[in-house]
Amino acid sequence: MSKPHFNSKSVAQLSRYFNRSQFTAASLSLMNELPNPDPILRKAGKTADIYEEIVRDSHVIGEVRSLRAGMFAFNAELVPGGEDDQSLKSYELIKSFFAKRPANHTQWADIDWHSYSAMLHGFCVVHLGAYEQVDGYWLPASVESWPQSRFSFTNDHELLIKTKENPRGEQTDANRWACVRHMPTANNPYGTAVLSSCFWPWIFKHGGFKFFVQLTERFGIPFPIGKYPIGSQDKDINDLLEGLAKLIEDGVAVIPDDSSVEILESKLSGDPVPLQLINLCNSEMSKALTSQTLATEQKNGGARAASETHAKRAGENQRADRTMVANMRNQIIEAIHAVNFNGGLPPKFVFKDKREVSTDTVNRVKETARMLPVSQEWAYNELAVPAPKEGQIILEISDEAKGIAPSSNTDFSTPNLGQQFVGFDEFDDFDAASHDEIALIWEFAQNAESLDELQQTIANTFPNITQGALSNVTKAAFELEFLQGMSEASINDK
């Protein structure tokens, strides 16, 4: 097998050790880098560290957990890049590599979520550890997620890693680092962080909480009002005030006999303004995170169709965002392939929707195949079933039950209706009707004088038939015989 040529320099590059804990946030300020041009953070005087506070908001973390669940709702698989020898060997190598943990106490699901969170933070980086020889191949000892603070970008969108030797940042090797970005632009290589759009709603929401608490304290409980006679002494007024304070704290109070107390209750109607502000901020953050609001929560009810439309929109976004996960995995695959193989194509990590195969799907495939010439590959894809490979055992479903089963269509348009009488619905799952049985029922229908007579004749002939099947067969047979009579009458009139 042909492998890339290694010299001492290339081996040193692949084996170099990076320490992700070398720097503190304070030392990073001394480095020369292209700053993150996020306009919201710059105007607010904040850094990307504020994202960790935003994601702790109860509404935001609920949306984020929904995004994470949506990501894992898809099927993922590794497919060979080609059919040649080197491509297949690369496929087997990567398959065995992904079967192991990426690092101690880390699952590939953790790496995938780190890649997906580039949508939240703008970009994310994964480090391929020092390469080691395993069974004749060079493989990274680990795959780890690294914090954003250790990286910066140049004006040419090149990723820089800040090291002890190069605190201003040095260029990264594609065989050691993988990076994905969310919606980068020519002026912003850092990508677009969705959490940045949540910043001001988050600020106003938590400011609204402060006033909402004050509003609740002031108007959430009845307000006692004490009345004292004109000319009362200051001591009597103070005693009444102390009594009202005890009424609030203890629920009981003693006041002078000539004084009175009234309870003034809040007359507020509708949602208080602070609560409206909080709900508005939650709605704005939902739009930023999932591009919808009604699928998350509905205020004062809502149309089901609208909520389903919003849920579909959120699902479409998740399908688009999962490409970042596939991109990160494929960068890792390409790095390992480039180190170990001179030719061939690396395998691909792809996502596929988890599809529930329903009766509607099966019927749609059957009816389409009757009307149009379609390929078996299309049918396999629609039913989400892999095509059998050569040598595999084919599953066969035996039909051993007695009774009558229908075909899916009935043709009333041809003269020979007796041979086409195969259109019954709602039979038992394992009922099967032979040609002779269908012909016999057709004969019963032609000779029967009434529906009851036909039903009784069929029941006597087929004692094992179920009541539901008997009712449907009798009705369909009688109707078909009637339609044939109308067809013959029409022909004779001509």
WOVENLIN-V339520 format. One record per residue. RES is the residue in three letters. PHI is phi in radians with two decimals (999 if undefined). NEAR is the number of other C-alpha atoms within 12 Angstrom. Layout:
RES & PHI & NEAR
RES & PHI & NEAR
This chain:
MET & 999 & 15
SER & -1.38 & 16
LYS & -2.19 & 20
PRO & -1.06 & 18
HIS & -1.44 & 14
PHE & -1.96 & 17
ASN & -2.07 & 10
SER & -1.09 & 11
LYS & -1.21 & 11
SER & -1.17 & 19
VAL & -1.14 & 20
ALA & -1.11 & 15
GLN & -1.12 & 25
LEU & -1.25 & 32
SER & -1.76 & 24
ARG & -1.12 & 23
TYR & -1.74 & 22
PHE & -1.98 & 26
ASN & -1.91 & 19
ARG & -1.38 & 23
SER & -1.94 & 14
GLN & -1.28 & 20
PHE & -2.08 & 25
THR & -1.93 & 18
ALA & -1.11 & 19
ALA & -1.16 & 10
SER & -1.26 & 17
LEU & -1.20 & 25
SER & -1.17 & 18
LEU & -1.46 & 15
MET & -1.61 & 26
ASN & -1.65 & 19
GLU & -2.66 & 27
LEU & -1.34 & 24
PRO & -1.20 & 24
ASN & -1.12 & 32
PRO & -1.46 & 30
ASP & -0.99 & 30
PRO & -1.17 & 20
ILE & -1.20 & 23
LEU & -1.16 & 24
ARG & -1.15 & 16
LYS & -1.20 & 13
ALA & -1.48 & 15
GLY & 1.22 & 14
LYS & -2.02 & 19
THR & -1.96 & 26
ALA & -1.15 & 34
ASP & -1.11 & 19
ILE & -1.16 & 25
TYR & -1.06 & 29
GLU & -1.13 & 19
GLU & -1.29 & 21
ILE & -1.08 & 34
VAL & -1.22 & 28
ARG & -1.44 & 17
ASP & -1.08 & 26
SER & -1.07 & 18
HIS & -1.23 & 31
VAL & -1.15 & 36
ILE & -1.15 & 23
GLY & -1.13 & 22
GLU & -1.18 & 35
VAL & -1.13 & 31
ARG & -1.11 & 23
SER & -1.14 & 23
LEU & -1.10 & 34
ARG & -1.13 & 31
ALA & -1.11 & 18
GLY & -1.13 & 28
MET & -1.13 & 37
PHE & -1.40 & 26
ALA & -1.42 & 19
PHE & -1.74 & 26
ASN & -1.46 & 19
ALA & -2.19 & 22
GLU & -2.62 & 21
LEU & -1.82 & 28
VAL & -2.08 & 24
PRO & -1.09 & 26
GLY & -1.38 & 27
GLY & -2.84 & 18
GLU & -1.79 & 16
ASP & -1.30 & 16
ASP & -1.07 & 20
GLN & -1.21 & 26
SER & -1.12 & 29
LEU & -1.22 & 25
LYS & -1.16 & 29
SER & -1.11 & 40
TYR & -1.07 & 34
GLU & -1.15 & 24
LEU & -1.13 & 30
ILE & -1.16 & 37
LYS & -1.06 & 24
SER & -1.21 & 19
PHE & -1.17 & 29
PHE & -1.28 & 28
ALA & -1.33 & 14
LYS & -1.77 & 20
ARG & -1.16 & 20
PRO & -1.21 & 29
ALA & -2.84 & 24
ASN & -1.07 & 13
HIS & 1.07 & 14
THR & -2.35 & 18
GLN & -1.88 & 20
TRP & -1.13 & 27
ALA & -1.09 & 24
ASP & -1.17 & 24
ILE & -1.15 & 35
ASP & -1.12 & 36
TRP & -1.19 & 33
HIS & -1.04 & 39
SER & -1.16 & 42
TYR & -1.15 & 45
SER & -1.23 & 43
ALA & -1.03 & 37
MET & -1.11 & 38
LEU & -1.40 & 42
HIS & -1.89 & 39
GLY & 1.80 & 35
PHE & -2.73 & 41
CYS & -2.62 & 41
VAL & -2.29 & 45
VAL & -2.09 & 45
HIS & -1.85 & 43
LEU & -1.61 & 41
GLY & -1.09 & 33
ALA & -1.00 & 27
TYR & -1.31 & 29
GLU & -2.29 & 24
GLN & -1.41 & 17
VAL & -2.32 & 14
ASP & 0.95 & 11
GLY & 1.52 & 15
TYR & -2.04 & 27
TRP & -1.64 & 32
LEU & -2.30 & 36
PRO & -1.14 & 37
ALA & -1.17 & 27
SER & -2.76 & 31
VAL & -2.28 & 39
GLU & -2.25 & 36
SER & -1.54 & 35
TRP & -2.00 & 27
PRO & -1.26 & 29
GLN & -1.10 & 35
SER & -1.09 & 34
ARG & -1.53 & 37
PHE & -2.31 & 42
SER & -2.59 & 38
PHE & -2.18 & 35
THR & -1.58 & 26
ASN & -1.13 & 19
ASP & -1.62 & 16
HIS & 1.17 & 25
GLU & -1.51 & 24
LEU & -1.41 & 33
LEU & -2.01 & 34
ILE & -1.90 & 40
LYS & -1.55 & 36
THR & -2.09 & 28
LYS & -1.13 & 21
GLU & -1.30 & 13
ASN & -2.30 & 21
PRO & -1.14 & 24
ARG & -1.42 & 25
GLY & 1.89 & 26
GLU & -2.20 & 23
GLN & -1.15 & 22
THR & -1.74 & 30
ASP & -1.60 & 26
ALA & -1.10 & 29
ASN & -1.43 & 34
ARG & -2.09 & 39
TRP & -2.37 & 38
ALA & -2.23 & 41
CYS & -2.39 & 48
VAL & -2.18 & 41
ARG & -2.23 & 37
HIS & -1.86 & 31
MET & 0.93 & 24
PRO & -1.23 & 23
THR & -2.20 & 17
ALA & -1.08 & 15
ASN & -1.64 & 20
ASN & -2.36 & 27
PRO & -1.24 & 32
TYR & -1.36 & 40
GLY & 1.45 & 32
THR & -1.76 & 33
ALA & -1.55 & 35
VAL & -1.13 & 36
LEU & -1.12 & 44
SER & -1.12 & 38
SER & -1.27 & 31
CYS & -1.56 & 36
PHE & -1.09 & 40
TRP & -1.19 & 28
PRO & -1.01 & 30
TRP & -1.15 & 35
ILE & -1.09 & 25
PHE & -1.18 & 26
LYS & -1.09 & 32
HIS & -1.27 & 26
GLY & -1.20 & 19
GLY & -1.13 & 26
PHE & -1.05 & 23
LYS & -1.05 & 18
PHE & -1.26 & 22
PHE & -1.15 & 25
VAL & -1.12 & 17
GLN & -1.12 & 17
LEU & -1.10 & 20
THR & -1.14 & 20
GLU & -1.13 & 15
ARG & -1.43 & 18
PHE & -2.02 & 20
GLY & -1.34 & 17
ILE & -2.13 & 19
PRO & -1.00 & 19
PHE & -1.81 & 20
PRO & -1.36 & 28
ILE & -2.13 & 20
GLY & -1.71 & 28
LYS & -2.03 & 25
TYR & -2.14 & 24
PRO & -1.16 & 16
ILE & -1.10 & 11
GLY & 1.59 & 11
SER & -1.16 & 16
GLN & -1.33 & 13
ASP & -1.03 & 13
LYS & -1.10 & 13
ASP & -1.17 & 22
ILE & -1.15 & 23
ASN & -1.15 & 18
ASP & -1.10 & 23
LEU & -1.12 & 30
LEU & -1.13 & 26
GLU & -1.14 & 22
GLY & -1.14 & 27
LEU & -1.17 & 30
ALA & -1.11 & 21
LYS & -1.16 & 17
LEU & -1.08 & 24
ILE & -1.24 & 20
GLU & -1.41 & 13
ASP & -1.80 & 12
GLY & 1.48 & 14
VAL & -2.34 & 15
ALA & -2.73 & 21
VAL & -2.06 & 21
ILE & -2.26 & 24
PRO & -1.04 & 24
ASP & -1.13 & 13
ASP & -1.58 & 17
SER & -1.84 & 22
SER & -2.45 & 21
VAL & -2.28 & 23
GLU & -2.07 & 15
ILE & -1.85 & 16
LEU & -1.73 & 15
GLU & -1.68 & 14
SER & -1.16 & 18
LYS & -1.85 & 13
LEU & -1.13 & 13
SER & -2.17 & 8
GLY & 1.35 & 11
ASP & -1.27 & 18
PRO & -1.05 & 23
VAL & -1.00 & 19
PRO & -1.04 & 24
LEU & -1.18 & 26
GLN & -1.07 & 20
LEU & -1.12 & 25
ILE & -1.10 & 28
ASN & -1.10 & 29
LEU & -1.11 & 24
CYS & -1.14 & 31
ASN & -1.07 & 40
SER & -1.11 & 30
GLU & -1.14 & 31
MET & -1.22 & 39
SER & -1.13 & 37
LYS & -1.06 & 30
ALA & -1.19 & 30
LEU & -1.44 & 41
THR & -2.18 & 41
SER & 1.09 & 27
GLN & -2.73 & 29
THR & -2.29 & 32
LEU & -1.27 & 29
ALA & -1.26 & 29
THR & -1.51 & 31
GLU & -2.78 & 25
GLN & -2.05 & 20
LYS & -1.73 & 18
ASN & 1.02 & 10
GLY & 1.37 & 11
GLY & 2.94 & 17
ALA & -1.30 & 15
ARG & -1.14 & 14
ALA & -1.07 & 12
ALA & -1.15 & 19
SER & -1.14 & 21
GLU & -1.18 & 20
THR & -1.13 & 19
HIS & -1.12 & 26
ALA & -1.12 & 27
LYS & -1.12 & 21
ARG & -1.12 & 22
ALA & -1.10 & 30
GLY & -1.12 & 28
GLU & -1.13 & 21
ASN & -1.12 & 25
GLN & -1.14 & 32
ARG & -1.13 & 29
ALA & -1.25 & 24
ASP & -1.24 & 36
ARG & -1.18 & 39
THR & -1.11 & 31
MET & -1.16 & 38
VAL & -1.14 & 43
ALA & -1.11 & 35
ASN & -1.11 & 30
MET & -1.12 & 40
ARG & -1.06 & 45
ASN & -1.20 & 36
GLN & -1.13 & 33
ILE & -1.11 & 43
ILE & -1.06 & 43
GLU & -1.11 & 35
ALA & -1.13 & 32
ILE & -1.14 & 43
HIS & -1.13 & 38
ALA & -1.12 & 32
VAL & -1.29 & 34
ASN & -1.85 & 37
PHE & -2.34 & 30
ASN & -1.54 & 22
GLY & -2.25 & 23
GLY & 1.32 & 25
LEU & -2.09 & 28
PRO & -1.21 & 38
PRO & -1.18 & 35
LYS & -2.10 & 30
PHE & -1.67 & 31
VAL & -2.25 & 24
PHE & -1.83 & 27
LYS & -2.35 & 22
ASP & -1.15 & 24
LYS & -1.34 & 20
ARG & -2.00 & 15
GLU & -1.51 & 14
VAL & -1.40 & 19
SER & -1.83 & 13
THR & -1.07 & 11
ASP & -1.08 & 14
THR & -1.12 & 19
VAL & -1.09 & 21
ASN & -1.14 & 19
ARG & -1.12 & 19
VAL & -1.13 & 27
LYS & -1.13 & 23
GLU & -1.19 & 17
THR & -1.12 & 19
ALA & -1.15 & 16
ARG & -1.29 & 13
MET & -1.58 & 10
LEU & -2.27 & 11
PRO & -1.31 & 13
VAL & -2.18 & 17
SER & -1.54 & 14
GLN & -1.13 & 18
GLU & -1.07 & 15
TRP & -1.10 & 18
ALA & -1.10 & 24
TYR & -1.08 & 18
ASN & -1.18 & 21
GLU & -1.14 & 28
LEU & -1.55 & 25
ALA & 0.97 & 21
VAL & -2.11 & 17
PRO & -1.23 & 14
ALA & -1.21 & 18
PRO & -1.18 & 13
LYS & -1.64 & 8
GLU & -1.09 & 7
GLY & 1.67 & 6
GLN & -1.35 & 9
ILE & -1.34 & 9
ILE & -1.54 & 10
LEU & -1.26 & 7
GLU & -2.11 & 6
ILE & -1.77 & 9
SER & -1.44 & 10
ASP & -2.04 & 16
GLU & -1.83 & 13
ALA & -1.37 & 17
LYS & -1.59 & 21
GLY & 2.21 & 30
ILE & -2.26 & 42
ALA & -2.19 & 33
PRO & -1.59 & 30
SER & -1.59 & 23
SER & -1.49 & 20
ASN & -2.50 & 16
THR & -2.24 & 21
ASP & -1.86 & 20
PHE & -1.73 & 26
SER & -1.64 & 16
THR & -1.71 & 15
PRO & -1.11 & 20
ASN & -1.47 & 18
LEU & -1.23 & 29
GLY & -1.09 & 31
GLN & -1.43 & 23
GLN & -1.80 & 26
PHE & -1.40 & 41
VAL & -2.37 & 32
GLY & -1.90 & 30
PHE & -1.93 & 33
ASP & -2.05 & 25
GLU & 1.13 & 22
PHE & -1.58 & 27
ASP & -1.03 & 24
ASP & -1.03 & 20
PHE & -1.94 & 20
ASP & -1.26 & 27
ALA & -2.43 & 26
ALA & -1.91 & 31
SER & -1.51 & 20
HIS & -1.09 & 19
ASP & -1.12 & 16
GLU & -1.15 & 25
ILE & -1.10 & 32
ALA & -1.11 & 22
LEU & -1.15 & 24
ILE & -1.14 & 38
TRP & -1.08 & 35
GLU & -1.15 & 23
PHE & -1.02 & 31
ALA & -1.13 & 35
GLN & -1.23 & 27
ASN & -1.66 & 18
ALA & -1.31 & 23
GLU & -1.57 & 16
SER & -2.60 & 20
LEU & -1.16 & 26
ASP & -1.10 & 18
GLU & -1.10 & 19
LEU & -1.11 & 32
GLN & -1.12 & 32
GLN & -1.17 & 24
THR & -1.11 & 26
ILE & -1.14 & 36
ALA & -1.13 & 25
ASN & -1.23 & 15
THR & -1.33 & 18
PHE & -2.12 & 24
PRO & -1.17 & 17
ASN & -1.55 & 19
ILE & -1.23 & 29
THR & -1.37 & 24
GLN & -1.09 & 20
GLY & -1.12 & 22
ALA & -1.16 & 33
LEU & -1.07 & 35
SER & -1.11 & 24
ASN & -1.21 & 29
VAL & -1.11 & 41
THR & -1.09 & 37
LYS & -1.10 & 27
ALA & -1.14 & 30
ALA & -1.14 & 42
PHE & -1.16 & 32
GLU & -1.13 & 27
LEU & -1.17 & 34
GLU & -1.13 & 33
PHE & -1.14 & 24
LEU & -1.15 & 24
GLN & -1.14 & 27
GLY & -1.06 & 21
MET & -1.13 & 18
SER & -1.15 & 20
GLU & -1.15 & 19
ALA & -1.11 & 13
SER & -1.12 & 12
ILE & -1.18 & 11
ASN & -1.14 & 9
ASP & -1.13 & 8
LYS & -1.28 & 7
